[in-house]
Amino acid sequence: MSQSRRRRIVQRLRQRVGSAAVDNLFRGASLLGQLHPRARPHRHGLELRRDIAYTRSGRPEHRLDVYRPKQRDGALPIVIYIHGG
């Protein structure tokens, strides 16, 4: 095996290991954040509707969660947060 091929293999392996480490770090931080008592929508007067499909693909990636005030009068502004990943 040539030295340049070996370098490419090592580089790809480092990228994959690094990517997996970062991914697991953020997943763990997200789970840890959900344990905080103030992370509950109902404590802030919000209603949560989970996993609403926005296309008919049936894929879990094509679902969204809607947080909205329980008590509302008239039209309200909206905030859209899109996370790709």
SULGI-V468515 format. One record per run of one state. SS is the DSSP state (a for helix, b for strand, c for the rest). FROM is the first residue (numbers start at 1). LEN is the number of residues. Records with the same first field share a line. If there is no record, write none. Layout:
# SULGI-V468515
SS->FROM-LEN + FROM-LEN
This chain:
# SULGI-V468515
c->1-2 + 35-2 + 40-1 + 45-1 + 54-6 + 70-16
a->3-32 + 37-3 + 41-4 + 60-3
b->46-8 + 63-7
